[in-house]
Amino acid sequence: MSGSKISALFLDIGGVLLTNGWDRAARRRAAEKFNLDLEEMNERHHLTFDTYEAGKLSLDEYLARVVFYKDRSFSRDVFKTFLFDQSQAYPDMIDLIRNLKARYGLKVAAVNNEGRELSIYRIRTFRLDSFIDSFISSSFVHVRKPDADIYRAALDIVQAEASEVLYVDDREMFVDVAKGLGIKGIHHQSYQTTKEAMERHGLSLGTF
């Protein structure tokens, strides 16, 4: 076991609890399904997605810039349904967090970069609020990782000391930024490696 007792978990959502909501692979599938120019869509996406994730654009405004800047043969609602449908759960990781929370009485917060509509859809569809206490989404707090202020906000919202927080993210750089604030971190690569890393921090499933 390493360091102080863990009282809170900070979790990324995309890549840890769920698939990424709208990543390069999902955009490729969209381009194939709707006969879109993938290169052009990706260029427009990269120019505007940070603004959407920071909560400064609605999903409709983002799509107007990236897809519906010209007439299409499909509706915005049909495209949004496809976009939302790209999200899938990682049940083993959800069960791990749910069981650790129950066993140790942990405070659990999501700290993630995600647009507002997508974030709300994923919270409700996968019932993330049944085991996550606080959602520090970039679109809610208007700060995106790797800005350290999003972790500072999470510490304030959860009311936890940095030394008592364990943060799980599939992006190593984000873990490193959080570590710079004194937060312990796990670079998530698989269920098994994360479970073993949590055990080293004193969080074991034990017997239920």
C-alpha positions in Angstrom: 0.0 0.0 0.0 1.3 3.5 -0.8 0.8 6.8 1.1 -2.3 8.2 2.8 -5.6 6.3 3.0 -7.8 6.9 -0.1 -11.1 8.6 0.6 -12.1 9.7 -2.9 -11.8 8.5 -6.5 -11.6 10.9 -9.5 -12.5 9.1 -12.7 -12.3 9.8 -16.4 -15.4 8.5 -18.2 -14.5 8.0 -21.8 -11.9 5.2 -22.1 -12.4 4.1 -18.4 -16.1 3.6 -17.6 -17.5 4.0 -21.2 -16.2 4.0 -24.7 -15.2 7.5 -25.9 -18.2 9.4 -26.9 -17.2 11.0 -30.2 -13.6 10.0 -31.1 -11.8 9.5 -34.4 -13.2 6.0 -34.8 -16.8 7.1 -34.3 -16.3 10.0 -36.8 -15.0 7.5 -39.3 -18.1 5.3 -38.8 -20.2 8.5 -39.2 -18.4 9.4 -42.4 -19.0 5.9 -43.8 -22.7 5.8 -42.8 -23.6 9.3 -44.0 -21.2 9.5 -46.9 -19.2 12.4 -45.5 -15.8 13.7 -46.3 -13.9 12.4 -43.3 -10.8 14.6 -43.8 -12.9 17.7 -44.0 -15.1 16.7 -41.0 -12.0 16.0 -38.9 -10.5 19.3 -39.8 -13.7 21.2 -38.8 -14.0 19.0 -35.7 -10.5 19.9 -34.5 -11.1 23.6 -35.1 -14.2 23.7 -32.9 -14.5 20.7 -30.6 -12.5 22.3 -27.7 -15.0 25.1 -27.7 -17.9 22.6 -27.5 -16.2 20.6 -24.7 -15.7 23.8 -22.7 -19.4 24.4 -22.7 -19.3 27.4 -25.0 -21.2 25.8 -27.9 -24.4 23.6 -27.9 -24.3 20.3 -29.7 -26.5 21.8 -32.4 -24.0 24.7 -32.9 -21.1 22.2 -33.0 -22.9 20.1 -35.7 -23.8 23.2 -37.7 -20.0 23.9 -38.0 -18.8 20.3 -38.6 -21.6 18.6 -40.5 -24.6 20.8 -41.3 -22.7 23.7 -42.9 -24.3 22.5 -46.1 -27.5 20.8 -47.0 -27.6 17.1 -46.1 -29.8 14.2 -47.1 -30.3 13.3 -43.5 -31.7 15.2 -40.5 -29.8 16.6 -37.5 -31.9 14.4 -35.2 -30.9 11.2 -37.2 -27.2 12.2 -37.0 -27.4 13.0 -33.2 -29.0 9.6 -32.6 -26.1 8.0 -34.4 -23.7 10.1 -32.3 -25.2 9.1 -29.0 -25.4 5.5 -30.0 -21.6 5.3 -30.2 -21.4 5.2 -26.4 -21.1 1.7 -24.9 -20.3 0.7 -21.3 -17.4 -1.2 -19.8 -19.4 -3.2 -17.2 -16.4 -4.7 -15.4 -15.0 -1.2 -14.7 -18.4 0.1 -13.6 -18.8 -2.8 -11.2 -15.3 -2.4 -9.9 -15.9 1.3 -9.0 -19.4 0.6 -7.6 -18.1 -2.2 -5.4 -15.1 -0.2 -4.1 -17.4 2.7 -3.3 -19.7 0.5 -1.3 -16.8 -1.3 0.5 -14.8 1.8 1.5 -17.4 4.5 1.6 -15.5 6.5 -1.1 -16.5 9.8 -2.6 -16.6 9.3 -6.3 -16.3 12.1 -8.9 -16.1 12.1 -12.6 -13.5 14.5 -14.0 -13.8 14.5 -17.8 -13.7 16.5 -21.0 -17.1 16.2 -22.6 -19.8 18.4 -24.3 -22.9 19.1 -22.3 -25.5 17.2 -24.2 -23.3 14.1 -24.7 -22.3 14.2 -21.0 -25.9 14.3 -19.8 -27.0 11.6 -22.2 -24.2 9.3 -21.0 -24.9 10.0 -17.3 -28.6 9.2 -17.7 -28.3 6.3 -20.2 -25.7 4.4 -18.1 -27.0 5.5 -14.7 -23.6 6.9 -13.8 -25.2 9.0 -11.1 -26.1 5.8 -9.2 -22.5 5.5 -8.1 -20.8 8.8 -9.0 -21.5 11.6 -6.6 -20.2 14.6 -8.6 -19.7 15.4 -12.2 -16.9 17.8 -13.0 -17.4 17.8 -16.7 -15.5 20.4 -18.8 -18.8 21.7 -20.2 -20.2 22.2 -16.7 -17.2 24.0 -15.2 -15.8 25.6 -18.5 -12.3 24.3 -17.9 -10.8 21.4 -19.9 -8.1 18.9 -19.0 -5.1 19.2 -18.9 -5.8 22.6 -17.2 -5.0 21.9 -13.6 -7.9 24.1 -12.5 -10.3 21.4 -13.3 -8.7 19.2 -10.7 -8.6 22.1 -8.2 -12.3 22.5 -8.8 -12.9 18.8 -8.3 -11.0 18.9 -5.0 -13.2 21.8 -3.8 -16.4 20.3 -4.9 -15.7 16.9 -3.4 -14.0 18.4 -0.3 -11.1 16.0 -0.3 -7.4 16.5 0.3 -5.3 15.8 -2.8 -3.2 13.2 -0.9 -6.3 11.2 -0.2 -7.5 11.1 -3.9 -6.8 8.4 -6.5 -7.4 9.5 -10.1 -7.9 7.0 -13.0 -7.6 8.2 -16.6 -6.6 6.5 -19.8 -4.5 9.5 -20.9 -1.1 9.4 -19.1 -0.5 13.2 -19.4 -3.7 14.0 -17.6 -2.6 11.7 -14.8 0.7 13.4 -14.6 -1.0 16.9 -14.3 -3.1 15.7 -11.4 0.0 14.2 -9.8 1.5 17.6 -9.9 -1.2 18.7 -7.4 -0.4 15.9 -5.1 -3.2 13.6 -6.4 -2.3 9.9 -6.7 -2.9 8.5 -10.2 -3.4 5.4 -12.3 -2.9 5.3 -16.0 -5.8 3.1 -17.0 -4.9 0.5 -19.7 -7.1 -2.4 -18.8 -9.5 -3.6 -16.1 -6.9 -6.0 -14.7 -4.0 -3.5 -14.5 -6.2 -0.9 -12.9 -7.6 -3.3 -10.4 -4.1 -4.4 -9.4 -3.0 -0.7 -9.1 -5.9 0.1 -6.9 -5.0 -2.9 -4.6 -1.5 -1.3 -4.2 -3.3 1.8 -3.0 -5.2 -0.2 -0.4 -8.5 -0.6 -2.4 -9.3 -4.3 -2.8 -12.6 -5.9 -3.7 -12.2 -8.6 -1.1 -15.2 -10.9 -0.8 -18.7 -9.7 -1.4 
